[in-house]
Amino acid sequence: MLNDLTSIHDDMNAFTQGLGLRRFHGYIPDEMPSVLWDADDVTESWKDFVELARASGAPFLTMNTVQLEADDVEFLISELRRSSLSRDEDLETARQLRSYLGRIGFIQLGFPYQGVMFLYELSTEWYEGYTALQEMAEDLGGIMIDGPTEGFDEDER
């Protein structure tokens, strides 16, 4: 599995431009009606996706990339440190993400067709780990250990 999608991103730009399609830099959220392309773990299947967009008459492709930045990793580490429920292994995994700084870990392509967005997504293993740690940090940040005590006397607890 690749650790950096930069070269694939560059190939996507060149291929898309070569087919005469325009790129719209934007991310399609999960809430939008969409169909996700099944790549069957074939890294080059994005070419079939782009050709399908062209054949369907799509005037443009949406494109979004995520490049890992130092601020993102440091924020994640600080969130995990603040949580008393995070494990040492999670903190170490977050620290190891520093070796991927500046690399592209996620690419999303999309095109509209009859009110639905068709999407192609590609991610690295480290990016999937990063998003899992982000979700965990968000979940742990919302957990209240002692809970509110308003309206309760000490002996009622």
C-alpha positions, 0 to 999 in steps of 0.5 A, spaced: 500 500 500 502 506 498 504 511 503 503 518 499 498 519 494 502 525 491 504 522 484 497 519 483 494 526 484 498 528 479 496 523 474 489 524 476 490 532 474 494 530 468 489 525 465 483 529 467 485 535 463 487 531 458 480 528 457 478 536 457 474 535 464 475 541 469 476 540 476 472 543 482 476 543 488 471 541 493 469 535 498 463 532 498 460 530 505 457 524 507 450 527 508 449 528 500 446 523 496 452 519 493 454 512 490 461 510 492 465 507 486 468 500 488 475 500 486 476 492 488 483 494 491 485 496 484 489 503 485 488 505 477 481 504 477 480 511 478 482 512 470 475 508 469 472 512 474 474 519 470 472 516 463 465 514 466 464 521 468 466 524 461 462 518 458 456 521 462 457 528 460 459 531 467 462 538 466 467 537 471 470 533 477 470 535 484 477 533 487 479 534 494 486 532 497 488 531 504 495 533 506 498 531 513 500 538 516 504 538 523 498 542 526 493 537 525 498 532 528 500 536 534 492 538 535 491 530 535 496 529 540 494 534 545 487 532 544 489 525 546 494 527 552 488 531 555 483 525 555 485 520 561 481 514 557 486 514 551 491 509 551 499 510 550 499 506 544 494 511 541 499 516 543 505 513 540 501 512 533 499 519 533 506 521 534 508 516 529 504 520 524 509 525 524 513 521 519 508 522 514 508 530 514 507 533 507 504 527 504 497 526 501 493 521 504 486 521 501 483 523 495 476 524 493 474 525 486 466 526 484 461 528 479 454 529 479 449 525 475 442 526 475 442 529 482 447 524 485 454 525 486 458 519 484 465 518 488 471 515 488 476 515 494 483 513 495 486 513 502 493 510 505 493 506 511 496 511 515 490 516 513 485 511 515 489 510 522 489 518 523 482 519 522 480 513 527 484 517 532 481 523 530 474 520 531 476 517 538 479 523 540 473 527 539 469 521 542 473 521 548 473 529 549 465 528 549 465 523 555 464 526 562 467 522 568 464 525 574 457 528 570 453 534 573 452 534 580 446 540 580 440 538 584 443 532 588 445 532 595 452 528 596 448 522 599 443 521 593 449 519 589 
